[in-house]
Every structure is written in C-alpha cells, then in structure tokens.
Amino acid sequence: MMLSSRYLDFEYDASQLIKFIAAGDFFSCMLKTGDIIHYTPTNPDLFLQWLVAHDIENIRRIERDTFN
C-alpha cells in the first residue's frame, strides 16, 4: 500500500510540514514557510500515524527527550 502525501481533508501536503505538537485532538503544525497552522482531525490517532509515517518531527517528543 502506498502512503498518501495528503491526509483526507487536511489542506497541506506532508512535504510542506516540518514539525507538530498535539494536545488531545488539536494539532499545531509548523510549515516550511514558518507559518503555524492548526487542525482538528475527525480521527486524531489516524492523523498522528500519518504524521509519524511521514517523519514529521513531534515537538513534544523532543521536549521529553531533552529534559530527561
């Protein structure tokens, strides 16, 4: 199965994203342009899997690794 560069109704391509942080079902993503966008997917777990599959950096994970 081929991984789609687009996620359902999310208007950005994975190649446009640099990093993200999630709070519950609310995601804030940084674009390569430096803009921050917000998105609330209908299925947060599936969206998170899509981000991880595209190697988009999880800011929360970096914070946890830095302070441990």
DAPESUL-V823327 format. One record per pair of residues at least 4 apart in sequence whose C-alpha atoms are under 7 Angstrom apart, sorted by the first residue. I is the first residue (numbers start at 1). GAP is how many residues later the second one is. If there is no record, write none. Layout:
BEGIN
{{I:GAP} {I:GAP}}
END
This chain:
BEGIN
{{5:8} {5:9} {6:4} {6:6} {6:7} {6:8} {12:4} {14:40} {16:15} {16:16} {17:12} {17:13} {17:14} {17:15} {17:39} {18:12} {18:13} {18:14} {18:38} {18:39} {19:10} {19:11} {19:37} {19:38} {19:39} {19:40} {20:7} {20:8} {20:9} {20:10} {20:37} {20:38} {20:39} {21:6} {21:7} {21:8} {21:37} {21:38} {21:39} {22:4} {22:5} {22:6} {23:4} {25:15} {25:16} {25:19} {26:13} {26:14} {27:11} {27:12} {27:13} {28:8} {28:9} {28:10} {28:11} {29:7} {29:8} {29:9} {30:4} {30:5} {30:6} {30:7} {31:4} {31:5} {41:6} {43:4} {44:4} {45:4} {46:4} {47:4} {48:4} {49:4} {50:4} {51:4} {51:5} {52:4} {58:4} {59:4} {60:4} {61:4} {62:4} {63:4} {64:4}}
END
